[in-house]
Amino acid sequence: MKDRIDAQIITHYPKKRSIAKEITLQQAWIQRGQDDGTPVVHLSPLMHDIIEQVTFEARESDYIDQKSGVSTRLSLTAMEQVISSAERRAVQHGYKETQVRMMDIYQMVPALTGKMELVYEGEQEGAVQVAKHLIGKAVNQVFKTYFPDPQNKSSKSARTLYGSILAWFAQGEELNLTESLDDKAYIKEAQRVEGLQESVDEILSGLAKMAKADHEIITKEALDTQWTSAWLDLVLEGLHQNSVLGKDHLHEKMVYTDLVGSVLGGLGDEDGDQYGDQDEYEEDI
């Protein structure tokens, strides 16, 4: 408002993601489908974490005018857009209920572009690319909350955890996650990736001990077996955001492939120079 009424309002943003989640759950239009027969959409704590983290990343981004600020309304509209995407998918394919998937997360882009004021550098990159960049950073942040950094070459746990997954893709295999899959089929398709489910199970067994100790971030709700697809999604997208797996986001599907031969460009890979190539990673494994 400073440019219009010569006044500036200092906003107090939530400092913790847990507080931001509570605000969004209170204010956003999430509870749908109970009375009018529309599909019920289930939101996993993991996917909610990503949605909220996007707003935190926006408040630190050099592409966004921080004098104008990033309102909590960004999280609200992003959440409603994501829920609507899952709801549309369920209606289109005749499902009575479904869960929010990673492909739904990327449908928040229009909600982000309408709530951000960009500086010159952001305008040069383009609002859509900035939005995708923020989503990618948010996914990576949540991913590394639970899983070891795949770029840490000295980490034996990372090499052990991701070795089988990368080897499966290196054989020329690809994973097609389409909108038409129901929740059970979606999980079954993702579990084709050798070592993926085992990696999730290994991490969850360790996280369960932290949840029992009333950890601030790791909750029992997030570890519930009903959120299996969200955990599988997080690993796949997390590896992609760390330039370990390639991905093509096509119409109504996401295709994960071996990094070699994939075209990775645009704003989402601006930090790619800090990562080693695929051959170097596999040699370490």
BELURDA-V393743 format. One record per backbone hydrogen bond with DSSP energy under -0.5 kcal/mol. NH is the residue of the N-H (numbers start at 1). CO is the residue of the C=O. Records with the same first field share a line. If there is no record, write none. Layout:
BEGIN
NH = CO ; CO
END
This chain:
BEGIN
4 = 1
5 = 1
6 = 1 ; 2
10 = 8
11 = 9
13 = 11
20 = 16
21 = 17
22 = 18
23 = 19
24 = 20
25 = 21
26 = 22
27 = 23
28 = 24
30 = 28
32 = 30
40 = 96
42 = 40 ; 98
44 = 42
48 = 44
49 = 45
50 = 46
51 = 47
52 = 48
53 = 49
54 = 50
55 = 51
56 = 52
57 = 53
58 = 54
59 = 55
60 = 57
61 = 57 ; 58
64 = 61
65 = 117
66 = 64
68 = 65
69 = 65
71 = 69
74 = 71
75 = 72
76 = 72
77 = 73
78 = 74
79 = 75
80 = 76
81 = 77
82 = 78
83 = 79
84 = 80
85 = 81
86 = 82
87 = 83
88 = 84
89 = 85
90 = 86
91 = 87
92 = 88
93 = 89
94 = 90 ; 91
95 = 90
98 = 40
100 = 42
104 = 101
105 = 101
106 = 102
107 = 104
108 = 105
109 = 106
111 = 108
112 = 108
113 = 109
114 = 110
115 = 112
116 = 112
118 = 116
119 = 63
123 = 119
124 = 120
125 = 121
126 = 122
130 = 126
131 = 127
132 = 128
133 = 129
134 = 130
135 = 131
136 = 132
137 = 133
138 = 134
139 = 135
140 = 136
141 = 137
142 = 138
143 = 139
144 = 140
145 = 141 ; 142
146 = 142 ; 143
147 = 143
152 = 149
153 = 151
155 = 152
156 = 154
159 = 155
160 = 156
161 = 157
162 = 158
163 = 159
164 = 160
166 = 162
167 = 163
168 = 164
169 = 165
170 = 166
171 = 167 ; 168
172 = 169
173 = 168
175 = 256
176 = 174
177 = 175 ; 254
178 = 176
179 = 252
181 = 178
186 = 182
187 = 183
188 = 184
189 = 185
190 = 186
191 = 187
192 = 189
193 = 190
194 = 192
196 = 193
197 = 193
199 = 195
200 = 196
201 = 197
202 = 198
203 = 199
204 = 200
205 = 201
206 = 202
207 = 203
208 = 204
209 = 205 ; 206
210 = 206
211 = 207
212 = 208
213 = 209
214 = 211
215 = 210
219 = 217
223 = 219
224 = 221
227 = 224
228 = 225
231 = 227
232 = 228
233 = 229
234 = 230
235 = 231
236 = 232
237 = 233
238 = 234
239 = 235
240 = 236
241 = 237
242 = 238
243 = 240
244 = 239
245 = 239
246 = 257
248 = 255
250 = 248 ; 253
253 = 250
254 = 177
255 = 248
256 = 175 ; 254
257 = 246
259 = 244
262 = 259
264 = 262
265 = 263
269 = 266
270 = 267
272 = 269
274 = 271
275 = 272
281 = 277
282 = 278
283 = 279
284 = 280
285 = 281
END
